[in-house]
């Protein structure tokens, strides 16, 4: 059993849908929720990666399935939720982890590049969350949503489209929490800072060292720490929490923008 503060079987009988669940943070979240008893469904565009990830989870004794999905396609999202509802697997837990960005100076970003990032990170998150609510509200089913965003306190120099989109998701989180709270749907967000994933292998060691040095805890976060935060927000212990964003960033939100490291 994974080393965790949560009791075994905490999410038994529940279904958790995790977008972007084929690798990295999304897979880590799926692994923890699954080991705590949830049936997990991971969704993303890369079928080979999803299949491999689901097989990996099953080897660990987790009830795991996968669905290929482009969250930017609202019709595909609706079709997925129709299928899940028909088979009795409408999610009790939705983790909107899918997203993406690229590094570039703001003056060099094309209009299409900006639109693509906003469409993926903001519009895709809305499609997923709306599709769940459209089915959960008429059925009188409570649900818990967690949106994975980014540490935004000092902006994101070098990633203007993602900064705009993720800030939009933070406010969308508050807005949906306000509208849907009376229906028993809680909507929160988790904002990771720099997390130690394989994606950091692409960056210069000097950049990584400088990024570490500016953090109050002087280290990068771990995937498991983000997963634990998500598990808390979707658990009964957080039953009176909605509309909030939990920063998992080693204190980065307390630092100014002047010494922020730009990854490019």
N, C-alpha and C positions, 0 to 999 in steps of 0.2 A: 504493500500500500504506500502511496505517495506520502512523504512527510508533510503533513498539513494539519492545521488546527481544527479542521472540520470533521465531523463524525461521519463514519461510513454510512452510505445509504441516504445521505441528506437530501438528494434530489431523486430518489427512487420514485418511479412512476411518472416522471416528467420528461418531456422532450425538449432538447436544446438545439436550436439551429444557429450555426456559427458561419457567417460569410467570411471568405478569405481564410478558411480553416485548414487549408492543405499544407501549411508550413508556418514557421515562426510563431508569433504571438497567438494567432488564431488556432493553430494546432495545439499549443500549450493550454489554451483555454478549454478546448474540446477535451483534451486529455484529463484535466482536473475535474471538469463537470462530469465526464464519463466515469471516472474512478469514484466519484461521489454518488454514483447511481443513476445519472441521467442517461437516457438514450440520446446520442448525439448524431446530428446530421451536419456534415461539413459541405460547404458550397463554394465554388470558385469556377473559373473558366478552364483551368488546366485539368483535363480528365485524368491524364496519367498520374499527375501528382496527387490528385484527390484519391484515386484508387489505391495508390501506394500508402498514403497517409491513413486511409480507412483500414487497410489491411494491418498496418502497424498498430493501430488502436485495438483492433480485434484480438491480435496476438496478446495484448495486455489484459484481455478479458473485458473490454469495453464494448457495449452494444453500439456499433457505429455504422452509419450509412453515408452515402455521398450523392450529391446532385450537381451536375454541371450547370452553371448559371452565370449570366452577365447581368449584374445588378443595374446597369444603365438601361436595360431593356425592360420597361415597365410591363409589357405584355408577357415576357418570359417570367418575370417575378410573380405576376398574378397567376400564371399557369402553374408555377411551382406550388404556391400556397393552395390553389384549388386541389392539386394532387395530394398534398399533405393532409388537407382537411378530409378528402374523400377516403383516405386510408386510416383516418383516426390518429394522425400524427401532427395536428396543428401545434406549433411550438408553444410551450409554456414560458420558454426563455428564448429570447432573440438577442444575439450578439452581433452587431454590425461592425465587423472588423475589416471587411474588404475596403481597399482604397489604394491609392498610389500617388506618387508625385515624382517630379524630376527637378534636378538642381539647375538653375539658370538665373542670370541677372534679370531683374524685372524689365529693364529696357529692351532686352533681347527676346522676350517671350512673345510668341505669335498669338494672335487672337484665337486660333484653333487650339493651340496648346493650352491656353488658359481655360477655354470652354471644356476641353476634354477632362481636365483635372476636376473642375467644379462638377461636371456631369457625373463623374465616378464617385467622388467623395461626398458630395452634398445631395445631388439628385438620387443617386443610388441608395443612400441611407434612407431617404424619404420614401422611395418606392417600397423598400423592404418593410419599414415600420408601418406605413399606411396599409399595406397588404395584410399584415397581421391584425391590425386594429379593425379593419373592415369585416373580419371574420370573428374575432374574439368578442367585440362589443355586442353584436346581435345575439351571440350565443351565451352572453353573460359570463364569459370566461375571464378570470384575472390573468395577467401576464406581466412579465418583467423584461424590459429592453435595456441593453447597455450599448451605447455607441462608443467605439474606440476612436479617439481624436488624437491630438498631439499637444505637447506643452506649448502654449501660445502666449504666455505672459509677456515675453519680450519680442513678440513677432517671430517670423521665420525668415530672416534674410537669406536670399537665394532660393526661396520656395514660395513666392508670392501667391500663386494659384492655390496651393495647398493651405496656406495661412488663411486665405479668404474662405475657402470651402469649409475647413475645419471649424473656423469661428462661426460659420453659418450653422454647422451641426450642433455646436454648443448652445446656440440660441434656439435652434429647432428642438433640442432636448427639453429646454425649459417650456417652450410653447406647447409641445405635445403632452408634457407632464401636466400642464395646466388644464388642457382640454380633456384629457382622458383619465385623470385621477379618479373621478367619480365612478368610472367604469372598472376600477380595480387594476388599471394598467399603469405600472410605474415605469418611468423613463429616466435613466441616468446616463452619465458618460464617465469614461475613464481616460485621462490624458497622460499617456506615458511620455517620459523624457527619452533620453538615449538608453536603449535597451540592448543588451549583448545578444545579438542575433547574428546569423551568418552574413547578413547584409553589411555589417561593419567590416567584413574582410576586404571590401572594395575601397576602403579609405586609407589614407596615409597614416602610419603609426604616430607621426608627430601631431597631426590633427586630433587623433583620438586621445593622445596624452594631454593636450591642451583642453580638450572637452572634459576630460575627467577632472582635471585640476580645478575647474571652475565650479564643480558641484560641491555642495556643502558636505555630502557624505563621501566625496572623493572616490567614487566608483560608479560604474554603469549599473543599471538595473538588470534584473534577471527576468526572463519570461515567466517563471513561476510566480514572481511577485505581482506581475500584472494579472495573471490568472487568479491568484488569491483575492485580489481586489474585486475582480468581476464576480467571483463566487460569493463574496460578502454581499455585494449589491443585489444579487438575485436571490439571496437566501432570506429566510424569515427574520433573521437578525436585523435586516435593513428594511423591514416592512413599512416603516414610517418615513422612509427616505425616497424622495422623488424630485426631479428637476435639478439635481446637483451634478457637478463635475469633480471627480476625485483625481487629484494630481499625484501621479506616481513618477516622480522625477528627481529624487535625491536632493530636493531643495532648489532646483533650477529656477522655479517660478519666483524665488526671492532675489535672484540676481538681476542686474541691469542688462541692457542690450549692448553696452559699449564693448564688452569683452567676449561677446557671443562668438562661438566658432562657427564659421560657415563651411558646410561640407559641399564641395563641388568637385 
